Amino acid sequence: MNIRSLAKNSRNLVVDEFFVPELCQSEALLSMVLLAELLVLVLVLAEPMGAGFDWMRLALTSLFVQWIVLLSAALLCRLRPLLARLRPALAGGLCCLLVVLLTLGCTAVAGHYGLGSAGRPGEEGNLYLRHALISLIMSALLLRYFYLQSQWRRQEQAELRARIESLQARIRPHFLFNSLNSIASLVTFDPAKAEQAVLDLSDLFRASLAKPGSLVTWSEELELARRYLSIEHYRLGDRLQLQWEVEDVPEDLPIPQLTLQPLLENALIYGIAPRVEGGLVRIEASYQEGVFSLCVSNPYEERDEPYRSRGTQQALGNIDARLTALFGPHASLSVERRDGRHYSCLRYPCARLTQEARAI
């Protein structure tokens, strides 16, 4: 069963990376119809004009060209999984050949019913050649545009992955450094807890390194954060109080890896550790109408504000950069202080993991 799933995923990946887009989709089909109508206007205006504009000629030519466009889009959409397995040059050549054959077939049908200039005697050969050349040139130009667009999209995605991995690499050493400091504080007075903390850290990093790069599920990110908090709890003890309000979030919702943990780390270092009495860290998350929201809050005092700003800058900057890279300009990260608490909140629009991760 696993082999079948891997094979199916591999085939889907090949089809998704094929340079010819899904022409059955409404946006692509509308673009092709509009471009075809512009071609019709060019063809009609290029012919000698009489006293008035020949609206009938425009209507018949538009019907003829749109017929070819719609049939070509339907056929290429149907054959796309097969064409995706071929080399790009061969696949492009076959696409052009199919469009030319459809054009010749539509020309023959138009000639049979005497539509437009197709019925003029003695010009059938020139008409077929003219239509074949026009369809070949236009389809070749359009396929070339699709190919360049596909290459540009691949390069953009590769740069995005490299940027995310670079940001991820900056977080992990910082995270490891602070976790080891927490464990070191346990070694002298409680070796048993220190040993358990090392095991927790080992499990945490195993989970973190299992999927390097972009997105993980909310359940995985939550487990990662809980393991980190278990390590910090050995050091802070009862001074650390937690309040979780995350029940409404789907487990498979996508989130950039190591997003919640740095927010918790800042809350503990600058909101709990400096206070003798400790404090409450509240984690609130919700998912409504396709938008995910996450807030981590902790107590703060005005005298700690300059120190806090310097300490949180790098972590919040990394999170903000990754959110923008993965979810676009609608993603946001905000920091707010009110009623004696510091709030770090993020929100971004997303689908479930199986849909969103395909775009990365």
MIDRENVEX-833391 format. One record per residue: x, y, z of N, C-alpha, C, O in turn. Coordinates in steps of 0.05 Angstrom, whole numbers, padded with zeros to 5 digits, always signed. Example, Ala and Ser with C-alpha at 12.3 -4.5 7.8 and 13.67 -1.06 7.14 Angstrom:
<kolzas>
+00264-00114+00156+00246-00090+00156+00264-00066+00156+00285-00066+00169/+00257-00045+00142+00273-00021+00143+00258+00001+00157+00268+00023+00161/
</kolzas>
This chain:
<kolzas>
+00016-00024+00000+00000+00000+00000+00017+00025+00000+00011+00045-00014/+00039+00025+00015+00057+00048+00016+00071+00052-00011+00074+00075-00019/+00078+00030-00024+00091+00033-00051+00071+00045-00071+00079+00062-00087/+00046+00037-00069+00026+00049-00087+00022+00079-00082+00020+00095-00100/+00022+00086-00056+00019+00114-00049+00043+00130-00059+00039+00152-00069/+00067+00120-00056+00091+00134-00065+00090+00137-00096+00097+00158-00106/+00082+00116-00110+00080+00117-00139+00059+00138-00148+00064+00153-00167/+00037+00138-00134+00016+00157-00141+00025+00185-00136+00020+00203-00152/+00038+00190-00113+00048+00217-00107+00069+00226-00127+00070+00249-00135/+00086+00207-00136+00106+00213-00156+00093+00221-00183+00101+00241-00195/+00072+00206-00191+00058+00213-00215+00044+00241-00213+00045+00257-00232/+00032+00246-00190+00019+00272-00186+00039+00295-00187+00034+00316-00198/+00063+00290-00176+00084+00311-00176+00093+00317-00204+00097+00340-00211/+00096+00295-00221+00104+00299-00249+00083+00316-00264+00090+00334-00279/+00057+00309-00259+00036+00324-00273+00035+00353-00264+00031+00371-00280/+00038+00357-00238+00038+00384-00227+00060+00402-00238+00056+00426-00242/+00083+00390-00244+00106+00405-00254+00106+00408-00284+00124+00420-00295/+00087+00396-00298+00086+00398-00327+00081+00427-00335+00065+00441-00323/+00095+00436-00356+00094+00464-00363+00068+00473-00375+00061+00497-00373/+00052+00455-00387+00026+00463-00397+00006+00463-00373+00003+00443-00360/-00007+00485-00368-00024+00487-00344-00050+00471-00349-00056+00461-00370/-00066+00470-00328-00093+00458-00329-00111+00476-00345-00123+00495-00334/-00114+00470-00371-00130+00487-00388-00160+00484-00383-00176+00500-00394/-00168+00464-00367-00197+00461-00361-00205+00480-00339-00229+00484-00334/-00187+00492-00324-00194+00510-00303-00205+00536-00314-00197+00544-00336/-00223+00548-00299-00237+00571-00310-00219+00595-00317-00223+00608-00337/-00199+00600-00300-00181+00623-00305-00165+00619-00330-00163+00637-00347/-00153+00595-00334-00138+00590-00358-00155+00590-00383-00147+00600-00403/-00179+00579-00381-00197+00578-00404-00207+00606-00411-00208+00612-00435/-00212+00623-00392-00221+00650-00398-00198+00666-00411-00203+00681-00430/-00173+00662-00402-00151+00675-00415-00147+00667-00444-00142+00683-00461/-00150+00641-00449-00147+00631-00476-00170+00642-00494-00165+00649-00517/-00194+00643-00484-00217+00654-00500-00212+00683-00507-00217+00692-00529/-00203+00699-00487-00197+00727-00492-00175+00731-00512-00177+00748-00530/-00153+00715-00510-00131+00717-00529-00140+00709-00557-00132+00721-00577/-00157+00689-00558-00168+00680-00584-00185+00702-00597-00184+00706-00621/-00200+00716-00581-00217+00737-00592-00199+00760-00602-00206+00773-00622/-00177+00766-00588-00159+00786-00598-00147+00778-00625-00143+00794-00643/-00140+00752-00628-00130+00741-00653-00151+00745-00675-00144+00751-00698/-00176+00740-00669-00198+00743-00688-00199+00772-00698-00201+00777-00722/-00197+00791-00680-00197+00819-00688-00174+00826-00706-00177+00841-00726/-00150+00815-00700-00127+00820-00717-00131+00809-00745-00125+00822-00764/-00142+00784-00746-00146+00772-00772-00167+00786-00789-00163+00790-00813/-00188+00795-00776-00209+00810-00791-00200+00837-00800-00205+00845-00822/-00186+00852-00782-00176+00878-00789-00154+00877-00809-00149+00897-00823/-00139+00855-00811-00118+00853-00830-00127+00850-00859-00112+00855-00878/-00153+00841-00863-00164+00838-00890-00173+00865-00901-00181+00883-00885/-00174+00868-00927-00184+00893-00940-00213+00897-00931-00229+00879-00932/-00219+00922-00924-00245+00929-00914-00260+00946-00935-00249+00962-00949/-00286+00941-00936-00303+00956-00955-00313+00982-00943-00299+00995-00927/-00337+00989-00950-00349+01014-00941-00355+01013-00911-00352+01033-00897/-00362+00990-00901-00369+00987-00873-00355+00962-00861-00344+00945-00875/-00357+00961-00835-00345+00938-00821-00362+00913-00825-00386+00914-00822/-00349+00891-00832-00363+00866-00837-00368+00851-00811-00351+00835-00803/-00390+00856-00797-00396+00843-00772-00401+00813-00775-00394+00798-00758/-00413+00806-00797-00418+00777-00802-00391+00762-00804-00388+00740-00794/-00372+00774-00818-00346+00762-00820-00333+00758-00793-00321+00738-00787/-00336+00779-00776-00325+00778-00749-00338+00755-00733-00324+00741-00719/-00364+00753-00735-00379+00732-00720-00371+00704-00729-00366+00687-00712/-00369+00700-00755-00362+00673-00765-00333+00666-00758-00327+00643-00751/-00315+00685-00761-00287+00680-00754-00284+00675-00724-00269+00657-00716/-00298+00690-00708-00297+00685-00679-00308+00658-00672-00296+00644-00655/-00330+00650-00684-00341+00623-00679-00321+00601-00687-00318+00581-00673/-00308+00605-00710-00289+00586-00720-00265+00583-00701-00257+00561-00694/-00253+00606-00693-00229+00605-00676-00236+00595-00648-00221+00579-00637/-00258+00604-00636-00266+00595-00610-00272+00565-00609-00266+00552-00589/-00282+00555-00631-00287+00526-00633-00261+00511-00631-00259+00491-00616/-00241+00521-00645-00214+00508-00645-00202+00510-00617-00191+00491-00607/-00204+00534-00604-00193+00538-00578-00205+00520-00557-00191+00507-00541/-00231+00518-00557-00245+00501-00537-00239+00472-00541-00235+00457-00521/-00239+00463-00566-00233+00435-00571-00204+00428-00564-00198+00407-00552/-00186+00447-00570-00157+00442-00563-00153+00442-00533-00139+00425-00522/-00167+00460-00519-00164+00460-00490-00175+00435-00477-00162+00423-00459/-00198+00425-00487-00209+00400-00476-00191+00376-00482-00187+00359-00464/-00180+00375-00506-00164+00352-00513-00137+00352-00498-00129+00332-00488/-00124+00376-00496-00099+00377-00481-00103+00373-00451-00085+00361-00438/-00125+00382-00441-00131+00376-00413-00134+00347-00408-00125+00336-00387/-00147+00333-00427-00151+00304-00424-00125+00289-00426-00121+00269-00412/-00107+00298-00444-00083+00284-00449-00059+00293-00432-00037+00283-00435/-00064+00313-00415-00043+00325-00399-00027+00304-00382-00002+00305-00382/-00040+00285-00368-00024+00265-00353-00006+00249-00370+00016+00241-00362/-00014+00243-00395+00003+00227-00413+00026+00245-00424+00049+00235-00426/+00020+00270-00431+00040+00287-00442+00061+00295-00421+00084+00300-00428/+00053+00295-00396+00072+00302-00374+00094+00282-00371+00115+00289-00360/+00091+00258-00381+00112+00237-00379+00133+00240-00400+00154+00227-00398/+00128+00256-00421+00147+00259-00443+00166+00282-00438+00162+00298-00419/+00187+00283-00454+00206+00306-00452+00191+00331-00461+00173+00330-00478/+00198+00354-00449+00184+00379-00456+00183+00385-00486+00162+00393-00496/+00205+00381-00500+00206+00386-00529+00186+00368-00544+00171+00378-00561/+00186+00343-00537+00168+00324-00551+00139+00330-00544+00122+00330-00561/+00134+00336-00518+00107+00342-00510+00097+00368-00524+00074+00369-00532/+00114+00388-00526+00107+00412-00540+00101+00408-00569+00082+00419-00580/+00117+00391-00582+00113+00385-00610+00086+00370-00614+00072+00376-00634/+00080+00352-00597+00054+00337-00599+00031+00356-00594+00010+00354-00608/+00034+00375-00576+00012+00394-00571+00007+00411-00596-00016+00416-00603/+00029+00421-00608+00026+00436-00633+00013+00420-00655-00005+00430-00669/+00021+00394-00657+00009+00377-00678-00021+00373-00673-00036+00373-00692/-00029+00369-00648-00057+00365-00642-00073+00390-00649-00095+00388-00660/-00062+00414-00643-00076+00438-00649-00079+00442-00679-00100+00450-00689/-00058+00436-00694-00059+00439-00724-00079+00419-00735-00095+00427-00753/-00079+00394-00726-00099+00375-00736-00127+00383-00730-00145+00380-00747/-00132+00394-00706-00159+00404-00700-00166+00428-00718-00189+00430-00726/-00147+00445-00723-00152+00468-00741-00160+00459-00769-00179+00469-00781/-00145+00439-00779-00151+00429-00806-00179+00415-00806-00194+00418-00825/-00185+00401-00784-00211+00388-00783-00234+00409-00782-00254+00406-00796/-00230+00430-00766-00250+00451-00765-00252+00466-00792-00274+00474-00800/-00230+00469-00806-00230+00482-00832-00246+00465-00852-00262+00475-00868/-00243+00438-00850-00258+00420-00868-00288+00422-00862-00304+00422-00880/-00295+00423-00836-00324+00426-00829-00335+00452-00839-00357+00453-00850/-00320+00474-00835-00329+00500-00844-00332+00501-00874-00350+00513-00885/-00313+00488-00889-00315+00486-00918-00339+00470-00927-00351+00476-00947/-00345+00449-00912-00368+00432-00920-00394+00447-00918-00412+00443-00934/-00397+00465-00898-00421+00480-00894-00420+00508-00908-00438+00524-00905/-00398+00514-00921-00395+00538-00936-00394+00563-00919-00406+00584-00926/-00380+00562-00897-00378+00584-00879-00354+00602-00886-00332+00592-00890/-00359+00627-00887-00337+00646-00892-00324+00642-00919-00337+00636-00939/-00297+00644-00919-00282+00641-00944-00276+00612-00950-00263+00606-00970/-00286+00594-00933-00279+00566-00937-00293+00554-00961-00285+00533-00971/-00313+00568-00971-00327+00557-00994-00318+00567-01021-00329+00559-01041/-00298+00584-01023-00289+00594-01048-00275+00572-01064-00256+00560-01053/-00283+00568-01089-00271+00546-01104-00242+00553-01113-00236+00577-01118/-00225+00534-01113-00198+00537-01122-00179+00548-01101-00155+00550-01106/-00189+00555-01077-00172+00566-01056-00170+00547-01032-00159+00555-01011/-00180+00523-01035-00180+00505-01012-00152+00499-01002-00147+00499-00978/-00134+00493-01020-00106+00487-01012-00093+00509-00998-00081+00505-00977/-00095+00534-01008-00083+00557-00995-00096+00562-00968-00083+00570-00949/-00122+00558-00966-00136+00562-00941-00127+00543-00919-00123+00551-00897/-00125+00517-00927-00115+00498-00907-00087+00504-00898-00081+00503-00874/-00070+00512-00917-00042+00518-00910-00041+00543-00892-00026+00544-00873/-00057+00563-00899-00058+00588-00883-00067+00582-00854-00055+00591-00835/-00089+00567-00852-00099+00561-00825-00079+00544-00809-00076+00548-00785/-00066+00525-00823-00047+00508-00809-00023+00524-00799-00014+00520-00776/-00013+00543-00815+00010+00559-00807+00003+00578-00784+00018+00581-00765/-00021+00590-00785-00030+00608-00764-00032+00592-00738-00023+00601-00717/-00045+00569-00739-00049+00554-00714-00022+00544-00703-00018+00543-00679/-00003+00536-00721+00023+00527-00712+00039+00549-00699+00050+00545-00678/+00039+00573-00711+00053+00596-00699+00041+00604-00673+00056+00608-00653/+00015+00606-00671+00002+00616-00647+00005+00595-00624+00011+00602-00601/+00002+00569-00631+00005+00549-00610+00034+00547-00600+00039+00543-00577/+00053+00550-00619+00081+00549-00611+00088+00573-00592+00102+00569-00572/+00078+00597-00599+00083+00620-00582+00070+00617-00555+00083+00623-00534/+00046+00606-00554+00032+00602-00528+00046+00581-00511+00049+00585-00487/+00055+00559-00524+00069+00538-00509+00096+00548-00499+00105+00541-00477/+00109+00565-00515+00134+00577-00506+00130+00595-00482+00146+00595-00463/+00108+00609-00482+00101+00626-00459+00096+00608-00434+00105+00615-00412/+00081+00587-00438+00075+00568-00416+00101+00557-00404+00104+00554-00380/+00120+00550-00422+00145+00538-00413+00162+00558-00397+00172+00551-00376/+00164+00582-00407+00180+00603-00393+00167+00609-00366+00181+00613-00346/+00140+00610-00366+00126+00615-00340+00131+00593-00320+00134+00598-00297/+00131+00568-00331+00136+00545-00313+00165+00546-00302+00169+00541-00278/+00184+00553-00319+00212+00555-00309+00215+00577-00289+00230+00574-00269/+00202+00599-00294+00203+00622-00274+00191+00613-00248+00201+00620-00227/+00168+00599-00249+00155+00590-00224+00172+00570-00209+00173+00571-00185/+00186+00552-00223+00204+00533-00210+00227+00548-00196+00234+00542-00174/+00239+00567-00210+00261+00583-00198+00251+00598-00174+00266+00599-00153/+00227+00609-00175+00217+00624-00152+00212+00605-00129+00218+00613-00106/+00202+00582-00134+00197+00563-00112+00223+00553-00100+00225+00549-00076/+00243+00548-00117+00269+00540-00107+00282+00562-00089+00293+00555-00068/+00279+00587-00097+00290+00609-00081+00274+00611-00055+00286+00617-00034/+00248+00606-00056+00231+00607-00032+00240+00585-00012+00242+00590+00012/+00244+00560-00023+00252+00538-00005+00279+00544+00007+00284+00539+00031/+00298+00555-00009+00324+00562+00002+00323+00583+00024+00337+00582+00044/+00305+00603+00020+00302+00624+00039+00290+00613+00065+00299+00621+00087/+00270+00596+00063+00258+00585+00087+00278+00567+00102+00279+00569+00127/+00293+00551+00088+00312+00534+00101+00334+00550+00114+00344+00542+00135/+00341+00573+00102+00361+00590+00114+00351+00602+00141+00365+00603+00161/+00326+00611+00140+00314+00621+00164+00311+00599+00186+00315+00604+00209/+00304+00575+00176+00301+00553+00195+00328+00546+00208+00329+00540+00232/+00350+00548+00193+00376+00542+00203+00385+00562+00224+00400+00555+00242/+00375+00587+00222+00382+00606+00242+00368+00601+00269+00379+00607+00290/+00345+00589+00267+00329+00584+00292+00341+00561+00308+00343+00563+00332/+00348+00539+00294+00356+00514+00309+00379+00518+00327+00378+00508+00350/+00402+00530+00319+00424+00534+00338+00416+00550+00362+00424+00544+00385/+00400+00571+00357+00391+00588+00379+00374+00572+00399+00376+00574+00423/+00356+00556+00388+00339+00539+00404+00355+00518+00420+00350+00514+00443/+00375+00506+00407+00392+00486+00420+00408+00498+00442+00411+00487+00464/+00418+00522+00438+00435+00536+00458+00419+00541+00483+00428+00535+00505/+00394+00551+00480+00378+00557+00504+00368+00531+00518+00366+00531+00542/+00363+00510+00502+00355+00485+00515+00378+00473+00531+00373+00463+00553/+00402+00474+00520+00425+00463+00534+00431+00479+00560+00439+00467+00580/+00426+00505+00559+00429+00521+00583+00410+00512+00605+00417+00511+00629/+00385+00506+00597+00365+00497+00616+00373+00470+00628+00370+00466+00652/+00384+00452+00611+00392+00426+00621+00417+00429+00639+00419+00415+00660/+00435+00446+00632+00459+00450+00649+00453+00459+00677+00466+00452+00696/+00431+00475+00679+00424+00485+00706+00413+00462+00724+00412+00466+00748/+00405+00440+00712+00395+00417+00727+00417+00397+00736+00413+00382+00755/+00439+00397+00722+00459+00376+00727+00469+00376+00755+00472+00354+00767/+00474+00399+00767+00487+00400+00794+00468+00391+00816+00477+00378+00835/+00442+00399+00815+00425+00393+00837+00404+00371+00832+00391+00362+00851/+00400+00363+00807+00381+00342+00801+00389+00326+00776+00377+00331+00755/+00409+00308+00778+00419+00294+00755+00397+00277+00741+00397+00274+00717/+00378+00266+00757+00357+00250+00745+00340+00266+00726+00334+00257+00704/+00332+00290+00735+00316+00307+00717+00333+00317+00693+00322+00320+00671/+00358+00321+00697+00375+00329+00675+00377+00307+00654+00376+00313+00630/+00379+00282+00663+00379+00260+00644+00353+00258+00628+00353+00254+00604/+00330+00261+00643+00305+00261+00629+00302+00284+00609+00290+00281+00588/+00313+00307+00617+00312+00330+00599+00328+00326+00574+00320+00334+00552/+00351+00312+00577+00367+00305+00553+00351+00287+00534+00352+00290+00510/+00337+00268+00546+00320+00250+00529+00298+00265+00516+00292+00260+00492/+00286+00284+00530+00265+00300+00518+00276+00317+00495+00264+00320+00474/+00300+00328+00499+00313+00344+00478+00319+00327+00454+00316+00336+00431/+00328+00302+00459+00334+00284+00437+00309+00278+00421+00310+00279+00396/+00287+00272+00434+00262+00267+00420+00252+00292+00406+00242+00290+00383/+00256+00315+00418+00247+00340+00406+00262+00345+00380+00250+00352+00359/+00289+00341+00380+00304+00347+00356+00300+00326+00335+00302+00331+00311/+00294+00301+00343+00287+00280+00324+00262+00288+00308+00261+00285+00284/+00242+00298+00323+00218+00307+00310+00223+00332+00293+00211+00334+00271/+00240+00350+00302+00245+00374+00288+00260+00369+00262+00254+00382+00241/+00279+00350+00262+00295+00345+00238+00281+00325+00219+00292+00320+00197/+00259+00313+00227+00246+00294+00210+00235+00306+00184+00235+00293+00164/+00227+00331+00186+00216+00345+00162+00229+00372+00159+00217+00392+00167/+00254+00373+00149+00267+00399+00147+00253+00416+00126+00244+00405+00105/+00252+00442+00131+00242+00460+00110+00217+00474+00117+00218+00492+00134/+00195+00467+00104+00173+00486+00103+00151+00481+00124+00153+00492+00146/+00131+00465+00118+00107+00463+00134+00104+00437+00149+00113+00416+00139/+00093+00438+00173+00085+00414+00188+00056+00418+00196+00045+00440+00193/+00044+00397+00208+00017+00400+00217+00017+00413+00245+00037+00414+00259/-00006+00424+00252-00009+00437+00278-00004+00417+00301+00008+00425+00321/-00013+00392+00298-00008+00372+00319+00022+00368+00323+00031+00364+00346/+00037+00367+00301+00066+00363+00304+00079+00387+00317+00097+00384+00334/+00071+00411+00309+00082+00435+00321+00075+00437+00350+00091+00446+00367/+00051+00429+00357+00042+00430+00385+00059+00410+00402+00066+00416+00424/+00063+00386+00391+00080+00366+00406+00108+00377+00409+00120+00373+00431/+00119+00390+00389+00146+00401+00391+00147+00422+00413+00166+00423+00429/+00126+00439+00415+00126+00460+00436+00123+00448+00464+00135+00457+00483/+00107+00427+00466+00103+00414+00492+00129+00401+00502+00135+00402+00526/+00145+00390+00484+00170+00378+00492+00190+00400+00502+00204+00396+00521/+00189+00423+00488+00206+00445+00497+00198+00455+00524+00215+00460+00541/+00172+00457+00529+00162+00467+00555+00168+00447+00577+00173+00455+00600/+00169+00421+00570+00176+00401+00591+00204+00405+00600+00211+00401+00624/+00222+00413+00582+00250+00418+00589+00252+00443+00607+00265+00443+00627/+00238+00464+00598+00238+00489+00614+00225+00485+00641+00232+00499+00661/+00205+00468+00643+00192+00464+00668+00210+00452+00689+00207+00458+00713/+00230+00436+00681+00250+00425+00700+00265+00448+00713+00272+00446+00737/+00270+00469+00698+00286+00492+00709+00269+00512+00725+00277+00522+00746/+00245+00517+00714+00228+00538+00727+00209+00527+00748+00201+00542+00766/+00203+00502+00746+00185+00490+00766+00157+00502+00767+00146+00507+00746/+00147+00507+00791+00120+00518+00794+00118+00547+00786+00096+00558+00784/+00141+00560+00781+00140+00588+00772+00127+00590+00744+00117+00611+00736/+00128+00568+00729+00117+00568+00702+00089+00556+00703+00085+00533+00710/+00070+00573+00695+00042+00564+00693+00033+00568+00664+00039+00587+00651/+00017+00548+00654+00009+00548+00627-00021+00547+00625-00034+00533+00640/-00032+00560+00605-00060+00559+00599-00063+00555+00568-00056+00572+00553/-00074+00532+00561-00077+00525+00533-00106+00529+00524-00125+00520+00537/-00110+00544+00502-00136+00547+00490-00133+00542+00460-00135+00561+00444/-00130+00517+00453-00123+00510+00425-00141+00487+00414-00135+00475+00394/-00164+00483+00428-00180+00460+00420-00194+00462+00393-00201+00442+00381/-00198+00487+00384-00213+00491+00359-00197+00489+00333-00207+00493+00312/-00171+00483+00336-00153+00483+00313-00151+00454+00302-00146+00436+00317/-00156+00450+00276-00153+00423+00264-00125+00413+00266-00106+00428+00263/-00122+00387+00271-00095+00376+00274-00078+00377+00249-00054+00379+00251/-00091+00377+00225-00075+00376+00201-00071+00404+00189-00063+00407+00166/-00077+00425+00204-00073+00452+00194-00043+00458+00191-00028+00451+00209/-00035+00470+00169-00006+00475+00164+00004+00499+00179-00009+00520+00182/+00029+00497+00189+00042+00518+00203+00072+00516+00198+00082+00493+00197/+00086+00538+00194+00115+00536+00190+00128+00523+00214+00122+00529+00237/+00147+00505+00209+00160+00490+00231+00175+00509+00249+00188+00528+00240/+00174+00503+00275+00187+00520+00296+00177+00549+00295+00193+00568+00293/+00151+00551+00296+00138+00578+00298+00129+00583+00327+00134+00604+00338/+00115+00563+00338+00104+00566+00366+00127+00566+00386+00126+00581+00406/+00147+00549+00382+00168+00546+00402+00184+00572+00407+00188+00579+00430/+00192+00587+00386+00206+00613+00392+00189+00633+00407+00199+00648+00423/+00162+00633+00401+00145+00651+00416+00144+00644+00445+00144+00661+00462/+00142+00618+00451+00142+00608+00478+00169+00614+00492+00171+00622+00515/+00191+00611+00477+00217+00616+00488+00220+00645+00496+00231+00651+00517/+00211+00664+00479+00212+00692+00487+00195+00698+00511+00202+00713+00529/+00171+00685+00512+00154+00689+00535+00166+00680+00561+00163+00693+00582/+00181+00658+00560+00193+00647+00584+00218+00663+00592+00222+00669+00616/+00234+00671+00573+00259+00684+00579+00254+00713+00589+00267+00722+00608/+00236+00727+00577+00232+00755+00583+00206+00760+00600+00202+00783+00609/+00190+00740+00604+00165+00744+00619+00164+00728+00645+00151+00736+00664/+00177+00704+00645+00175+00687+00669+00201+00686+00685+00201+00689+00709/+00223+00680+00671+00248+00677+00685+00257+00701+00702+00267+00696+00724/+00253+00726+00693+00262+00748+00710+00245+00753+00735+00253+00767+00753/+00222+00741+00736+00203+00746+00758+00206+00724+00779+00205+00701+00773/+00210+00732+00804+00213+00713+00826+00188+00696+00828+00189+00672+00833/+00165+00708+00826+00140+00693+00828+00132+00679+00803+00112+00664+00803/+00147+00683+00781+00139+00670+00756+00115+00683+00743+00111+00707+00745/+00098+00667+00730+00075+00679+00718+00061+00659+00700+00069+00636+00697/+00040+00668+00687+00023+00652+00670+00029+00658+00640+00028+00681+00632/+00034+00637+00625+00037+00639+00596+00012+00628+00584+00005+00604+00588/-00002+00644+00568-00027+00636+00556-00023+00631+00526-00012+00649+00512/-00031+00608+00516-00029+00601+00487-00057+00599+00476-00072+00581+00484/-00065+00617+00458-00091+00617+00446-00089+00614+00416-00073+00628+00403/-00104+00595+00405-00104+00590+00376-00132+00584+00366-00148+00572+00381/-00138+00593+00342-00164+00588+00330-00162+00587+00300-00143+00597+00288/-00182+00574+00288-00182+00572+00259-00211+00577+00250-00229+00560+00254/-00216+00601+00238-00243+00608+00230-00243+00620+00202-00227+00638+00195/-00261+00610+00185-00265+00620+00158-00239+00620+00142-00233+00639+00128/-00223+00599+00145-00198+00596+00130-00175+00613+00140-00155+00615+00126/-00177+00624+00164-00155+00641+00174-00147+00629+00201-00163+00625+00219/-00121+00625+00204-00109+00614+00229-00098+00637+00245-00084+00654+00235/-00104+00637+00271-00094+00658+00289-00081+00644+00313-00091+00625+00324/-00058+00656+00322-00044+00645+00345-00033+00668+00361-00020+00687+00351/-00038+00667+00388-00028+00688+00406-00015+00675+00430-00026+00656+00442/+00009+00684+00437+00023+00676+00461+00027+00701+00478+00039+00721+00469/+00018+00700+00503+00020+00723+00520+00033+00716+00547+00032+00693+00556/+00047+00735+00558+00061+00731+00584+00061+00757+00599+00058+00779+00587/+00065+00757+00625+00067+00782+00641+00092+00797+00634+00112+00786+00626/+00091+00824+00638+00114+00840+00633+00113+00865+00651+00091+00872+00661/+00135+00878+00654+00137+00902+00669+00150+00923+00652+00167+00917+00635/+00143+00948+00656+00153+00970+00639+00183+00972+00640+00195+00979+00619/+00196+00966+00662+00225+00969+00664+00239+00949+00647+00263+00952+00642/+00226+00927+00639+00238+00906+00623+00236+00911+00593+00246+00896+00577/+00222+00933+00585+00216+00937+00557+00240+00940+00539+00241+00926+00518/+00261+00956+00545+00284+00958+00527+00298+00931+00523+00305+00924+00500/+00301+00916+00544+00315+00890+00543+00298+00871+00526+00309+00855+00511/+00272+00872+00530+00254+00854+00515+00256+00860+00485+00257+00841+00469/+00257+00885+00477+00257+00892+00449+00282+00881+00435+00280+00871+00413/+00305+00882+00448+00329+00872+00436+00328+00842+00434+00336+00830+00414/+00317+00828+00455+00318+00799+00455+00299+00787+00436+00305+00765+00425/+00276+00799+00431+00256+00786+00414+00259+00793+00385+00245+00781+00368/+00276+00811+00378+00277+00821+00350+00284+00799+00330+00270+00797+00310/+00304+00783+00336+00313+00762+00317+00292+00741+00313+00285+00733+00290/+00281+00731+00335+00261+00709+00333+00236+00718+00318+00226+00705+00301/+00226+00742+00326+00202+00752+00313+00207+00759+00284+00190+00755+00267/+00231+00769+00278+00238+00775+00250+00238+00750+00233+00229+00750+00210/+00249+00728+00244+00250+00703+00229+00222+00692+00224+00216+00683+00202/+00205+00693+00244+00178+00683+00241+00163+00700+00221+00149+00689+00204/+00165+00726+00222+00151+00744+00204+00160+00739+00175+00144+00738+00157/+00187+00735+00171+00197+00730+00144+00187+00703+00133+00180+00702+00109/+00185+00682+00150+00176+00656+00140+00146+00657+00134+00137+00645+00114/+00130+00671+00150+00102+00673+00145+00096+00688+00119+00080+00679+00103/+00111+00709+00114+00108+00724+00089+00116+00707+00065+00103+00708+00044/+00138+00692+00068+00147+00676+00046+00128+00653+00039+00125+00647+00016/+00115+00642+00059+00098+00619+00055+00069+00626+00048+00056+00613+00032/+00059+00647+00061+00031+00653+00058+00025+00681+00046+00002+00688+00044/+00045+00695+00037+00041+00720+00023+00035+00744+00041+00039+00743+00065/+00027+00766+00028+00024+00791+00043+00001+00792+00063+00000+00809+00080/-00017+00773+00061-00039+00772+00080-00031+00761+00107-00046+00764+00126/-00008+00749+00109+00002+00739+00135+00013+00763+00151+00024+00782+00140/+00009+00762+00177+00018+00784+00194+00028+00774+00221+00019+00753+00230/+00046+00789+00233+00056+00783+00260+00056+00810+00275+00068+00829+00266/+00043+00810+00298+00040+00835+00313+00048+00831+00342+00046+00809+00352/+00058+00852+00354+00066+00852+00382+00051+00875+00396+00050+00897+00386/+00039+00868+00418+00022+00887+00433+00025+00884+00463+00029+00861+00472/+00024+00906+00478+00026+00905+00507+00001+00919+00518-00003+00943+00512/-00014+00905+00535-00037+00917+00548-00043+00902+00573-00039+00878+00575/-00053+00917+00593-00062+00905+00618-00041+00888+00631-00046+00867+00643/-00016+00898+00629+00006+00884+00643+00015+00858+00630+00029+00842+00642/+00007+00853+00605+00015+00829+00590+00026+00836+00563+00019+00856+00551/+00044+00819+00554+00057+00822+00527+00045+00801+00509+00045+00777+00515/+00034+00810+00486+00021+00792+00467+00037+00791+00441+00043+00811+00429/+00044+00767+00432+00056+00762+00406+00035+00746+00390+00030+00722+00396/+00024+00758+00369+00002+00745+00354+00009+00744+00325+00020+00762+00313/+00002+00722+00313+00005+00718+00284-00021+00708+00272-00037+00695+00286/-00025+00713+00247-00049+00703+00232-00042+00701+00203-00027+00717+00192/-00054+00682+00190-00050+00678+00161-00072+00661+00149-00083+00644+00163/-00079+00666+00124-00099+00649+00111-00087+00623+00101-00064+00623+00091/-00101+00601+00104-00090+00576+00095-00112+00556+00092-00134+00558+00104/-00107+00535+00075-00124+00512+00073-00113+00490+00091-00095+00495+00107/-00125+00466+00089-00114+00444+00104-00087+00436+00092-00080+00445+00070/-00072+00420+00106-00044+00413+00099-00042+00400+00071-00025+00408+00055/-00060+00382+00065-00059+00368+00039-00062+00386+00016-00053+00380-00007/-00075+00409+00020-00080+00428-00002-00058+00449-00003-00046+00454-00024/-00051+00460+00020-00032+00482+00021-00004+00473+00015+00011+00488+00001/+00005+00450+00024+00033+00442+00021+00040+00437-00008+00063+00438-00015/+00020+00432-00026+00026+00427-00054+00037+00452-00067+00051+00450-00087/+00032+00476-00057+00041+00501-00068+00069+00507-00061+00081+00525-00073/+00081+00492-00042+00108+00498-00033+00128+00479-00046+00152+00481-00040/
</kolzas>
